[in-house]
Amino acid sequence: MLIFTRREGNERQTHSSGADVKGAERGKADPMSYTSNNVLGKLSIQPNQNHNVTLVGEWYGLESNGRNYSLDGEVPPYPYAYSDYRFEDTQNRMRLGIEHDWYANTSAFDTLKWKLNWQNSLGKFNTLDHQTNIYFPSDNFDRRRERNAKDSSLQLDVQFDKAALVGLTEHNFTYGFTVVDSKFELETNTFQSNGDNASGVVEMPPQTDVFKAGLYVNDQLAFMNDKLLLNAGMRYDLFQYRPEEGANDIENKIGEFKDHNSSAFTGQLGALYRLNSSLSTFAKYARGFKAPTPEELYYSFDRAPMAKVEANPDLRPETSDTFEIGLRQNTASYMWEISSYYNYYNDFIDTKTTDEPGYMGGVTRRENISRAQIYGLEVSGLLHLGELTSLPSGSYIKYSAAWSKGDNLEKDVALDSVAPLTGVVGFGFDKADGFYGWATNVTAVSSKEGDDWSNQNNLKAPGYALVDITAYVRPTKNFVVRGGVFNLLDQKYWQYNSLQGKTSTTQASTDIRNPGLTSASTPNTSFK
């Protein structure tokens, strides 16, 4: 199998009222363009009926560049101004892998599936501008800031499956392990036409060695002729991060670089009971664990006048207890599901963004919240209109809605990261042979304001509704073209997370306002 995908595009246009000016009051999208290519190849070899070996190769490349008109101008309270602000970025990723499926039917396992993947990613991110010091002593110079990143990893996944009858109970065991050994390198350089250059790593350690390992076992038990299903599982995870020795001695570094070690046992217990042939109810409890990432612990950057990120090397792992209960039905004509959940967290890892003069995007930092909770309700469904009405077979309506609320129990305020009430209704058609199809989706999001935020003075995120139309055509088995028109009514809207921590409207930044009417199309070719 060989699949090639190419994408070309430019900036997504903002709403039609966006001001075409330079500086913080710009409402029109900054111009940019990008080109990406992706090649995925797989070669399967089956020496006999018990073994299947697959070789995998993938390459991805992305080039993008743009002009940041919204960042031109003075940056109060700092005594300088920017002009000709632009970026030039290149990213490449290569993956090589091998997969092996063994249908053994031994006493220890029925099947063994393992895969080994090596991946190497390179990124070159360049920011260019002209800086003017507007007070004495005045100075003017061109500046080029480079960030060169390299990420390499080797990952092994092994999974065993075994079905067994113990007494009168059917068991389906799944057990295995995952090991990841990776290395992340980052180098930053600044070149100025006045000769005031700087090199070295100031945003992260020059090199961070990352080791992750997980061991798991799961058992699904069937009772009463599969009318009652129980699922029980346990897992152990280990995380180790090792910044390069001597990284804390780097001049002008922003953050602190500490070793990180964390591990935990987690588990889950779930049940599903079939009330009849189509209707079932389910419940689940899970103990969760989330280690902070190396980026959250170590990555800091200062990109005045855009944004600032402060690392938190003292972040603790997050643990959680999750309870879920629900009801679902699945028939030939329709399906639906309703569920509710409650999550209780210790050391919840939250993102906090605050306004600070000189940074259009504010200052962002990850922090632990000692106690937090998130609870909510979700509904989804699908109606096959071709089965229920005289409309052509393949016509459908789908819908979903999600409501949730989050509380910082440590400070008795809301969690900013929790989304407002969101609903989606879609009407579409898929031809039975897969030749073509289309869909019209309406997405409605309620407002987030007042005590929905941890700071009641946070800017209101207004509610909005979007209409998107998408379609595809598959003239041959190996070629498909997908396209769409998005935000058909050219609505002006803001996503709630882009307004987090913002308490004033001193700017109409294109960084937080979302695209207006846009379109996209993507051809995809595969050879099998």
SVG drawing of the C-alpha trace seen along z (x, -y; Angstrom):
<svg xmlns="http://www.w3.org/2000/svg" viewBox="-41 -60 70 85">
<polyline fill="none" stroke="black" stroke-width="0.4" points="0.0,0.0 1.2,-3.5 -0.6,-6.7 0.4,-10.2 -1.2,-13.3 -0.4,-16.9 -1.9,-20.0 -1.5,-23.6 -3.1,-26.6 -2.9,-30.0 -4.3,-32.0 -8.0,-31.4 -9.8,-34.6 -11.4,-36.3 -14.9,-37.7 -15.6,-40.3 -15.4,-43.2 -11.7,-42.6 -9.7,-45.8 -6.9,-45.7 -4.4,-47.7 -1.0,-47.1 -0.6,-46.6 -2.6,-45.3 -5.9,-46.6 -5.6,-44.5 -8.7,-42.3 -7.9,-40.8 -5.9,-37.6 -2.1,-37.9 -1.1,-36.5 0.6,-33.1 1.0,-30.1 2.0,-26.5 2.7,-23.3 2.8,-19.8 3.5,-16.4 3.0,-13.0 3.9,-9.6 2.9,-6.4 3.9,-3.0 3.2,0.5 4.5,3.8 2.8,7.0 4.5,10.4 2.6,13.6 5.0,16.5 2.2,18.8 -1.3,18.6 0.1,18.1 2.3,15.1 2.0,11.7 4.8,9.2 4.3,5.6 7.1,3.1 6.1,-0.6 7.7,-3.7 6.4,-7.3 7.7,-10.8 6.1,-14.1 7.3,-17.6 5.8,-21.0 7.0,-24.4 5.2,-27.6 5.9,-31.3 4.0,-34.4 3.9,-38.1 2.8,-39.2 1.2,-42.6 -0.6,-42.4 2.8,-42.5 4.1,-45.6 4.2,-48.8 5.1,-49.9 4.9,-47.5 4.0,-49.5 5.5,-49.7 8.8,-48.7 10.8,-51.4 10.9,-49.7 8.8,-49.0 8.7,-46.2 8.3,-46.3 8.6,-43.7 7.7,-40.9 7.6,-37.5 8.3,-33.8 9.8,-31.0 9.3,-27.4 10.3,-24.0 9.4,-20.6 10.3,-17.1 9.4,-13.7 10.4,-10.2 9.1,-6.9 10.3,-3.4 8.6,-0.4 8.0,3.3 4.8,5.1 4.3,8.8 1.1,10.7 1.4,14.2 -1.7,16.4 -0.2,19.0 -3.2,20.5 -0.9,21.6 -1.9,22.0 -0.4,18.6 -1.9,16.6 -4.0,17.0 -2.4,14.0 0.7,11.9 1.0,8.5 4.1,6.5 5.4,3.4 8.7,1.5 8.8,-2.1 11.7,-4.5 10.8,-8.1 13.0,-11.2 11.6,-14.8 13.4,-17.9 12.1,-21.5 13.6,-24.8 11.6,-27.8 12.8,-31.3 11.4,-34.6 12.6,-37.8 11.8,-41.4 13.2,-44.9 13.5,-46.5 13.7,-50.2 14.5,-51.6 12.3,-54.7 14.0,-56.4 17.7,-57.5 20.0,-55.9 18.1,-55.1 19.1,-52.0 17.8,-50.2 18.6,-46.7 17.4,-43.6 16.9,-40.5 16.7,-36.8 15.7,-34.3 16.3,-30.6 14.9,-27.6 16.2,-24.2 14.5,-21.2 15.2,-17.5 13.1,-14.7 14.0,-11.0 12.3,-8.1 12.2,-4.3 8.9,-2.6 8.1,1.0 4.5,2.2 3.7,5.8 0.2,7.2 -1.1,10.7 -4.7,11.8 -6.2,15.0 -9.8,16.3 -10.5,18.9 -13.4,20.6 -13.0,20.8 -15.8,22.8 -18.9,21.4 -17.4,17.9 -15.9,16.7 -12.7,14.6 -11.0,12.5 -7.6,11.5 -5.4,8.7 -2.0,8.0 1.2,6.4 3.7,3.6 4.9,0.4 8.5,-1.0 9.5,-4.4 13.0,-5.7 13.3,-9.2 15.6,-12.2 14.6,-15.8 17.2,-18.5 16.6,-22.2 19.0,-25.0 18.2,-28.7 20.2,-31.5 19.7,-35.2 21.4,-37.2 21.3,-41.0 22.6,-43.3 24.2,-45.5 26.4,-42.5 24.6,-41.8 24.2,-38.1 23.4,-35.3 23.5,-31.5 22.8,-28.6 19.7,-27.0 17.7,-29.3 14.2,-27.8 14.8,-24.1 17.7,-21.9 20.0,-21.3 19.0,-17.7 16.4,-15.8 16.4,-12.0 12.9,-10.6 12.0,-7.1 8.4,-5.8 7.2,-2.3 3.8,-0.8 2.6,2.6 -1.1,3.6 -3.5,6.5 -7.3,6.5 -10.0,9.1 -13.5,9.0 -15.8,11.5 -19.1,12.6 -22.1,14.0 -25.6,15.0 -25.0,15.8 -23.3,12.4 -26.1,10.5 -23.8,9.2 -20.2,8.1 -17.7,7.1 -14.4,5.4 -11.5,5.2 -8.0,3.9 -4.8,2.8 -1.9,0.8 1.6,-0.4 3.3,-3.4 6.8,-4.8 8.1,-8.2 11.7,-9.4 13.1,-12.7 16.8,-13.5 17.9,-17.0 21.5,-17.1 24.0,-17.4 25.2,-21.0 22.0,-22.5 21.4,-24.6 24.7,-26.4 23.6,-27.8 23.8,-31.6 20.5,-33.4 18.4,-30.3 14.8,-31.0 13.7,-28.0 15.1,-25.4 15.9,-22.0 15.3,-19.2 15.2,-15.4 11.7,-14.0 10.6,-10.6 7.0,-9.5 5.1,-6.2 1.7,-4.8 -0.6,-1.8 -4.0,-2.5 -7.1,-0.5 -10.6,-0.4 -13.8,1.6 -16.8,1.5 -20.0,3.3 -22.5,3.5 -25.9,5.1 -28.1,5.8 -31.8,5.0 -32.8,6.4 -31.4,7.0 -30.8,3.3 -30.9,1.5 -28.1,1.7 -26.9,-0.2 -23.3,-0.7 -21.3,-2.0 -17.5,-2.5 -15.0,-3.5 -11.4,-4.3 -8.4,-5.5 -6.3,-7.8 -2.7,-9.1 -1.2,-11.8 2.5,-12.7 3.6,-16.2 5.3,-16.4 8.9,-17.6 7.5,-20.7 5.3,-21.5 8.3,-21.0 11.1,-22.7 9.8,-24.7 9.9,-28.5 10.0,-31.2 9.7,-34.9 8.3,-36.1 7.5,-39.8 5.3,-41.2 3.5,-37.9 3.4,-35.8 5.4,-34.4 5.3,-30.9 6.8,-30.1 7.8,-26.5 7.0,-24.9 9.7,-22.4 7.8,-21.6 4.7,-20.3 3.4,-17.1 1.6,-14.3 -2.2,-14.5 -4.4,-11.7 -8.1,-11.2 -11.1,-9.1 -13.7,-8.9 -17.3,-7.6 -19.5,-7.2 -23.0,-5.8 -25.1,-5.7 -27.7,-4.1 -27.5,-3.3 -29.6,-1.8 -28.5,-0.6 -31.0,0.6 -30.9,0.8 -32.8,-2.5 -31.2,-4.6 -28.8,-4.7 -28.5,-7.0 -26.5,-7.2 -26.8,-9.3 -24.2,-9.3 -23.2,-11.3 -19.8,-11.5 -18.0,-12.8 -14.2,-13.3 -12.4,-14.1 -8.8,-15.3 -5.8,-15.6 -3.0,-17.9 -5.0,-18.8 -2.7,-20.2 -4.3,-23.4 -3.2,-26.1 -3.3,-29.6 -3.0,-32.7 -2.8,-36.2 -2.7,-39.6 0.7,-41.4 1.7,-44.6 3.9,-43.9 2.4,-40.5 -0.5,-40.3 -1.2,-36.7 -0.5,-37.1 1.7,-35.0 0.9,-31.3 2.0,-28.8 1.0,-25.3 0.0,-24.9 -1.2,-22.2 -4.6,-22.6 -4.7,-20.5 -8.4,-19.5 -10.7,-19.9 -13.8,-18.3 -15.4,-18.1 -18.8,-16.7 -21.2,-16.7 -23.7,-15.1 -23.3,-13.9 -25.9,-12.9 -25.4,-11.7 -27.3,-9.9 -27.8,-9.0 -31.0,-8.5 -30.8,-6.6 -33.4,-8.5 -33.4,-6.1 -34.8,-3.5 -37.3,-5.7 -38.6,-7.9 -38.9,-8.0 -35.5,-9.8 -32.8,-7.9 -30.9,-5.2 -27.7,-6.7 -29.4,-9.9 -28.9,-10.6 -29.2,-13.0 -26.6,-13.0 -26.6,-15.0 -24.6,-15.4 -24.5,-17.7 -22.1,-18.1 -22.6,-20.0 -19.9,-20.1 -18.9,-22.2 -15.6,-22.3 -14.6,-23.6 -11.3,-24.5 -12.1,-23.2 -8.9,-24.7 -10.1,-28.3 -13.8,-27.7 -13.8,-29.2 -14.5,-27.8 -12.0,-25.8 -11.2,-27.9 -10.3,-24.9 -13.9,-23.5 -15.8,-24.0 -19.3,-25.7 -22.4,-23.9 -21.8,-22.7 -24.2,-21.0 -23.8,-19.7 -26.6,-18.7 -25.7,-17.4 -27.7,-16.3 -25.9,-14.3 -25.8,-11.6 -23.3,-8.8 -23.9,-6.7 -23.8,-3.0 -20.9,-2.3 -18.9,-5.1 -18.7,-7.1 -19.7,-10.4 -21.3,-12.0 -21.9,-15.3 -22.9,-16.8 -24.2,-20.0 -23.3,-20.6 -24.5,-23.3 -22.4,-23.8 -23.8,-25.9 -21.7,-26.9 -23.1,-28.8 -21.3,-31.8 -18.8,-31.6 -18.9,-34.6 -18.9,-35.8 -18.6,-33.0 -17.9,-30.5 -14.4,-31.9 -12.0,-31.7 -11.8,-35.6 -15.2,-37.0 -13.7,-40.0 -12.4,-37.8 -13.7,-38.8 -17.0,-37.3 -16.7,-34.5 -20.0,-35.1 -22.0,-32.2 -22.1,-31.5 -23.4,-29.1 -21.4,-28.0 -22.6,-26.3 -20.1,-24.0 -20.7,-22.1 -18.4,-19.2 -18.4,-16.8 -16.3,-14.0 -16.1,-12.2 -14.3,-8.9 -14.1,-8.4 -11.8,-5.4 -11.0,-3.0 -7.6,-4.7 -8.5,-8.3 -10.7,-10.6 -11.2,-14.4 -12.5,-16.0 -13.5,-19.6 -15.7,-22.0 -16.9,-25.5 -16.6,-26.4 -18.3,-29.2 -20.7,-29.6 -22.5,-32.6 -19.2,-34.4 -19.8,-34.7 -17.5,-36.6 -16.7,-34.4 -14.2,-33.7 -13.4,-30.3 -13.5,-30.4 -9.9,-29.1 -8.5,-32.0 -10.0,-34.5 -8.8,-32.8 -7.0,-35.2 -7.9,-38.3 -9.6,-41.1 -9.4,-44.0 -10.2,-44.7 -7.2,-46.9 -6.5,-44.8 -8.5,-43.1 -5.8,-40.4 -6.1,-38.0 -4.5,-35.4 -7.8,-35.1 -10.4,-35.9 -11.4,-32.9 -11.7,-32.5 -14.7,-33.7 -15.9,-32.1 -13.2,-29.7 -12.9,-26.8 -10.6,-23.8 -10.1,-20.8 -7.7,-17.8 -7.0,-15.1 -5.7,-11.8 -4.2,-9.0 -3.4,-5.5 -2.0,-2.4 -2.9,1.0"/>
</svg>
